[in-house]
Amino acid sequence: MAKKDKNKKIKIAFPHMGTISYAWAYAMRKCNMEPYIPPYTSKKTLSLGTKHSPEAICLPYKLILGNFIEAIEGGTDYVGMISSPGICRLGEYGSCIKNALKDLGYGANYIELQLYDGIKGLFRFLKELTGGNHPIMFTRAIVGMIRMIFLLDDLEKLLFYYSAREITPGEAEKRYKKALSYLKNASSQKDLKKIKKIAFEEMKSIPIDKNRDILYVDVTGEIYIVCDEFSNQGLAKELGKMGVQVRKTLTVSSFLKDAIIPKIFRKGETHLQRANRLAKPFLMRDIGGDALECVSDVAYAQERGIDGIIHISPFTCMPEIMSQNIFPNMRENLSIPILPLIMDEQTGKAGYITRLEAFVDLMRRRKRKLALENKNLKSDDNVKQEVE
């Protein structure tokens, strides 16, 4: 670890994954560090990452490496990465990225945070990064970061609700981005409460068509692709235009409930707990990545009467390949439509949109058919009662 100049604030960058940079930036500022937010993931980022990545590695790796290259060229001192001891290749990302940056001649320090180490892991990470032990400062940073993450996910849920119903196309996204601009400079939990109130009021004042026939779709898959708009090519946005309200089954806040937040502070069943309960008839053990959660998400969507579920994953992701091969067996017991989408740097927008449109048409026809069957069933029941 390089020596730190006490008079200079450390610049640290993390990879993008949706809006997670807002939360990390908040925590770093609370720890008297300077967050460096690289340009949001773009085609340039993808090109840089792909150029210096193994050919068969998955899309998230390429994008993360591209984020780091842009951050280092922008002047950051440190790049921070998460790692996992599990079966997924995420556990190998750290050493591979570190070696790739070294081979490219970059001198930035690399630091890693182990997933599933809980609050202790976050404290250890901040202690290593700052070079000191400041429990009160770290606690404020972690609590504020967690609250920011939950606020970001709540704002996104509002975005998905209103974008499917808005009268003026693009109005929900416009107000959502305005809310994000407020959060960019938040420096205290008091700021977060104030921003939440203002942002929610602005979102809820969006004029909507209350009579629009709305479809409800759950999106599951590999968490990075599900959460990152660039990676999934604006999936939720495109579906919103078609009158579809999206619910992401994998979010950073749901991950926090399983891995970071102590049990005494949790409310209700966590995603992983539900996965262990619902996936068992089809998948008996964790096979890495988010496969267990994905299989359970299909069963959970069926249980709630959702119109359809989309499974989105990066090309060559073995856990998600396994879960996609389980879906056909699930259809023997479940009737919910499932659309699998595989993403990589070669995925074209036009073909992708065509598949979404066809899936939405399928769900609408199915919804009308079920409504007609229910109507006929009620009619038959009424006739039976009259006869009796």
Helices and strands as residue ranges (DSSP letters): E 11-13, H 20-30, E 34-35, H 43-51, H 59-73, E 78-83, H 90-103, E 109-114, H 118-130, H 135-163, H 171-183, H 189-204, E 215-221, H 223-227, H 235-241, E 244-248, H 252-259, G 263-265, H 271-278, H 291-304, E 308-314, H 318-330, E 338-343, H 349-387
